[in-house]
């Protein structure tokens, strides 16, 4: 029997986020964004664990028979991760999937999430289909797509000494629906790669302040995360989930900056304080940020202060922002 000549390569894959209308259905005629990815990973379609019965005691049958081992398919969550250039359109699309605001202001409020449960077959535009072109086992011209994915996290990372200063994003998703290996023709309105010409860059930062103190910033990261759980299973329909539940958001971050008097004044504050990182186009703001446990990096080119952060909202109203990731300029 001849060996197959098909194969897959990342350089032949386009990654698209497709807006859904009904949970459990991957559309072909809705809007989609082609993401400026630099790397990605996903679970194989045949992801599962083996459920194994315990061995019996006593002579005459201590090994396992074939009816003592089963594929466990009722609780599977397939995982997807993508790393991308932090363009305005890419950030907006991920923020929309993660907390429902993708209009450019991208504000995570203290009152979010407004919806904590999603049911199969209902109308909802929050879950998305993730399409990886030319990614099926059969190789070129056969796609692989993940239906009704919920975003579990977004991390933005910038380092002035790496990647030309370009800020990168990493988004993670999960789905309880088995991935499909087939062509998926998309006819909706596309946000193309060529339209994503403006990129968040560390060298463009005009404001880098914490508690009103001007920091000499070398790098940062900001992470928004939430748990997603699948609910139930339908054994008559490929063990698809009956729905999802989502938990609370957690927003954390880190700053790396020159260790000096400005930093000392900033981190010597037990109350929530303001963070502002602004290029005049891209801006990350936290109004009530707490320093966790500051540290020192004893580098030969000058000592650095490492500042772990936790973002909160002003308790005077749940409508206040936890964090905004503005791309509107």
N, C-alpha and C positions, 0 to 999 in steps of 0.2 A: 504494500500500500504506500503510495507516494506521500511524502511530507508536504504540508501546506506551505505555499509561498507568500501568504498574507502576513502583514505585520502592521504595527502602529508606531507613530513617532509624534512627539509633542509639537514638532515644528510644522505638522500638517493638521493641527487642531485649532479651530476657532471655538471660543467659549461664549455662549449667549445666555442671557437671563431673559426669560419670556414671562410676561404678565399673564396670570391665569384668571379665569372667570368663575370656575367651579372646582372645588377641591376634589382631587382624584382624576382630573382630566387635563391632559396637555393640549393646549390649543395651537393652531397654526396661523391664525389670522389676527392676533393681538400684538401690541407693541412689544419690542424687544431691544435689549442693549447688548451690543458686542463688546465684551470687556477687554481692556488693555492688559491682559494677563502676562506675567513673566514666568509663572509656574502654577501648577495645579496638581491635585490628587483626588481620587475618589475610590470608594469601595467597589469591589467587583460585584457584578450582578448576582453571583452565586454565594454571596456572603451568608454564612450561617454558623452556628455552633452545633456540635454533636451532643445530644443528651444521652448519657450513658447510665444504665442501671447498675446498682452495686453488685459486686460478685457475691455468689452464694457461698455458704460455708459447708464444709463436709466434703467427703470424697464423692466422685462420680458426676461432677458437673460444675466445677469451680470457675471455668473459663466462660467467656461471654458468647452468647449466641447472637445471630443476626437480628432477632426481634428484641434485643436488649439495647439497641443503638438506633436512634432516630435523629433526622435533621430537625433542629429546633428553629422554626420559622415564624412563630407567633409574636416574637418580641424584637425582631430585627430592626435596627435603625441604620440605614445606609448613610455614610458620611461623605461630604464634599468640602474641599478646601481650595481656595484660589488666592494667589498673590498677584497684585496688579499695581500699575502706576496710578497714583492718586490724582486722577483727573476730576474735574467738577462733575461730569456726568456719571463716572463710576462711583464716586462717593455718594452722590445723590441717590443712585439706584440701590446701593447697599443700605443706606440709612432708611430708605422707604421700606425695604424688606425687613429690616431689623426692628424699627420702632415707628414706622408709619408716617414719617415726615421726610420727603425727598424733594422739596420745592426749592432748595438752595439755602434756606435758613437752617434746616436740619436740626431741630431742637428736640432733645429728649427731656420730657417734662416729668415732674415729680408724680403726676397722676397716671403715668403710663406703666403697664400696658392697659389700654381701654378694653381690649378683648383678651380673655385668658383661655378660651377654648375654641377649637375649630372642629367641625364635624364633616365627615365624608359626604360628598354630593351636594353640599350647600354652596350658595354663591358667596365668593370671597376672593378679593384680589390681593390678599397678603401673601399666601404661599405662591411660589414661583416654580416654573419648570427650568431646569438647568440643562442646556444642550451642549454636548461635546461632539463636534463634528468629526467624522472619520475615526471614531474611538471604539467601535464594536470589535468583537473577536475576529470578525471577518475582514477587518481592516478598512482600506480606503473605500470611500463612498457609502459606508454604513455607519450611521451615527449611534451615539449612546446618550439617552436622556433620562433625567431624574424628575419624576412628577411630584408636584406639591411639596416642595422643599420649604422648610422654615429656617430662617437665618438664626444662628445661635451666637454669633459674635462678629465683631469688627475690631481690628487692631490697625492703627496708623503708626508708622515708624519712620523717623527721620534721623539721619546722621550726616553732619556736614562734611565728614571725611569719606563717605561711601556713596556709591551710585550716582555720582555727580550732584549730590545733595537732593536728589529726587526722593520725595516721600513715597513710601509704598504702603499699600493696604493689604491686609489679609482678612478674608471673609470665610466663615465656616457655616455650613448648612447640614441639616439632617432631613431624611425622609423615611417614612414607613412603607412607601410603595416600591415594589421591586423595579429596578431600572429596566428600561426597554432598549433593546438593540435593534434599531431599524432607522431608516431615513425619516427625518422630520422636516418637511418643507415649511419654511416660515415666510408668510406673505404680509405680515403686519408692518407697521412703521418702524424702521430701524434707527437706533442711535449708533452711528457708524464709528469705527476707529478713527477715520480721518477727521471727524467732527470734534474729536477730543484732543484739541491742540494745546490746551493750557493745563500745566501740571504743577502741583504743589511742590515747591522747592525750598530747602533750608536756606539757600543763599538769598532768597527773596524776602526773608522775614524782616519786617520793619519794627515790630514790637515783640519783645520777649520779656514779659513782666510777670512777677509773682508778688502779690500783696503790694503792688505799686513800685516794687524795686526792679531796676533794669538789670537783667541777667545777661551774661555772655554765654549763650547757649551753644552747646556742641551737639546735642541730640535729645530726642524725646520719643516717648511712645504713649499712646492712649488706647485703652481697651474697653469696649462695651460688650458685656456678655450676659446671657440669660439661659436658663435650662429649658429644654423642650422634651416632653415625654409623649410617646405614642400611647393611645388608649385603645385597648381591645384588639380583636382581629376577626376577620371573616374567612373561615377555612374553605368556603366555597368560591372565593375569589382571590386566590393566590395569597391568602393571609394578609390582605390589605388592612390597614388600621381603620377603626371606626372614627378616629379623630386624633387630635393632639391637645395637650394642655401645655401652657407656658408659664414660667415663673418670673420672679422679680429680676430687674436689671441690676448689674453691678458695674460701676464705672471706676476704673483705676488708671494710673499712669506713672510715668517716671520722667524726670528731667536730669540731664547731665550738663553741668555748667561750670565755669571757672569759680574756684573757691575764693571768695573775697568778702569784703564788708557788706556789699549789697545783698549777697546771699545770706549772710549772718542775720541781717535785719529781716529778711523775708521768712526764714524758717523758724525764727524765734517768735512764733505766734501760735497759740493753742486754739484760736478761733478759726472758723472757716474764712478763707480769704480768696481774692480774685486771681485767676490765671488768665493771661491773654497772650496768645501766639498769633501774630497777624502779618500777612504779606500784603495786605490791602485788597487781595482777591480771596484768599483762603484764610479763615480765622477759626481758631479753637478757643472757646471761652468757657471757663467754669467760674461761677459766682461764689460758690461756697466749697472751696477745696481745702482738704486737710493734709498736712504732711504726716506721713506714717512714721518712718524712722530713717532720718538722713544718714548718709555714709560718706566716706572719703575714698577717692581713687588716687593713689600716690604715683601719678604718672611723671615721667621724666620731662615732659614738655609742660609741666605745671600741674599742680594738684587740682583735681576736679571734685565738685560736690555732686553726689547722687541723691536725688530727692524723690522718694516714692510718694505718690499722691492718691487720695481717695476723693471722688467727686460726689457732692450731695446737693440738694436743692434747699433754698431758703425756706424754713419751716413756716413762714408767715402765710404761705399758700402753696397747695400742691400743683398749681398751674405754673409755678416758677421752674426755670430750667435747671436740670442737672448738668447738662453740657450742650453746647451748640457747636456744630462743625459746619460753619458757613462757607459756601462756595460762590456766593452771589456778588462778592466784591463791595 
